[in-house]
Amino acid sequence: MLLRLGRWLRLMGQDVASPKGCSDEEILQKAIDEKRTLLTRDKRLATACLGTGVKCILIRSSRIDEQIEEMAKRGIPLRLDPKRCTICNGPLQEVELSHENIASIEPSEKKLWRCSECQKLYWMGSHWRKIKMKLDDMASRMDLAD
C-alpha cells in the first residue's frame, strides 16, 4: 500500500482515497466506481487495470521522495496546498481562531483549517513549514519551481 504517498499527496491538495483491508478486486472496483486513478506498486494489480477503463500508475520506487518525484513528473505540483485531511481525506474548511482551538496551536498562527469529516485541526506550524521546504527543495532539484 502507498499510504505514506497518499498522505503526502493530500498535503499537496490531492483527493486521495486509501482503501485499507481491501482485496485487489475491491480496490479496482472502488477505482471504477469513483472514477479514480489507481496508484500501485503491485504489477499484478496494474495489469488487472488493463481493459477496465481505470487509469493506473505503477509506482516504481519504494522510497517516498522518489515516489513524490514520480508524481511530480506526471504533473502533480510540488507545493503545500491545505485542501484535504491527511488522515481521512475529508475536505478542510478554514475556521476562525477561538478559545476552544487556541490551546493546541502556536501563538503566531492565524490560519486554521478543520476537517469537515473527522474534525482534525490543522495550522501552518513548524511541521508544515518543514514539509513546504522539502517540497520546494524537491521542485528546485527537479527544475519544477513555480
N, C-alpha and C positions, 0 to 999 in steps of 0.2 A: 504494500500500500504506500501511496505517496502522501501520507497525512501531513508531514512536515512541509512539503512543497505546497500542499493545499493551504496551509496557514499563511505561508509567505505570499501566495497569490491573493489571498483575501486581504492581506496588508497592502497589496498593490491595487485594491479596489475590484478584484475579480469575483464573480459569483461562482463559488466552487463548492460542489456537494462532495462529501467524503463518506460514501456508504460503508458502514462498519458491520462486520459479521455477515456479509452477503456473499453468495456464490458468484462465480464469474457470470453465470446466466442472469442472475438478479441484477448485477451491476450493468450488464449490457442492456437489459430490459429497461432499467431506470434511465440510462442514457438515451434510449429510443424514445421513451415516454416523455422525458423532459427536454428532448432535443439538445442534448449536451454534447460537447466534445469530450471524449474519454481519454484521460491521461493514464498510461500504464507503463510498467517496466516488464510486464508479462507478455512474452511473444505469442503465447497461445491465445491470450485474450485479445491481443491486437489482431491476430489472424481471424478470430471469431467475428470481429467487426466487419470484415470484408463482406460486401453484399447486403449489409443491413441498413445502409444509409447513415450510419454513425461515423462521424469524423473521429479518427483515433490518432493520437500522437504517442508513439513509442519512445519513452524517455530512456536514453542510453546510460546515463550516469547514475551512480548510487550516491554521489556527493551533492549536497544541497546547493552549493554555489554553482556547480556545473549544471544542475537541473534548472536553476533560475536563469542561467545564461542560455540554456536551450530554449526556454520560453521567450526570453527577450529576442532571440534570433527569429522567433515566429511572430514577433510583433507586440508582445506584452510590454508596455512601458515600464522601465525600471524606476518607479517613483512611488513613494508612500502616498496612499490615497484612501483615507479612512471612510469607506462606504460599507464594509462588511465586518461582522463579528468574526474574530479569528477562531472562536470556539464552535459556534453553531451555524455560521454563515448568514445569520439574520441581518437585515439592514440596520445600519447605525443612524440614529437621529441625533442632531445637535440638541443639547439640553442646556438650560440655564444653571449657573453655579448656585447652589443652595446649601443650607445648613446640613441637610441630610448627606450630601455627597462631598462637602468641602473637607471633611476629616481625612479622607483617603487619598487626596491629591496634593501635589506640590503647590506651595503658596503662589508661585509665579504663574501657574497655568490659568488661562482664561477660557479656553475652548474645551468643552466636554461633549462626548458622544455616549449614548446609551443604546445597547442592542434592543431592538423592539421585540425580540423574542425571548432571550434569556436574561435580559436586564443588566448584563455586564456593563460596567462603566469604563470608558476609555478617555485618555487625555494625552497630549503631546509631551510626555515626560522624558526623562533621560533614556529610557529604553527605546522609545520611538525615534529619538534623535540619533541613537546609535544605529538603528535599522536604516534610517534615512541616509546616514553617512555611508553605510555599507552598500546600499543600492546606488548612491551617487558614485562611489568608487568603482563599482562593477560597470556602471554605464560609461564612465570615462575610460576604463580599461578596454571596453568593447567599442569605444568611439561612438556611443549612443547618447551622449549627454544632450539634454534639452537645449 
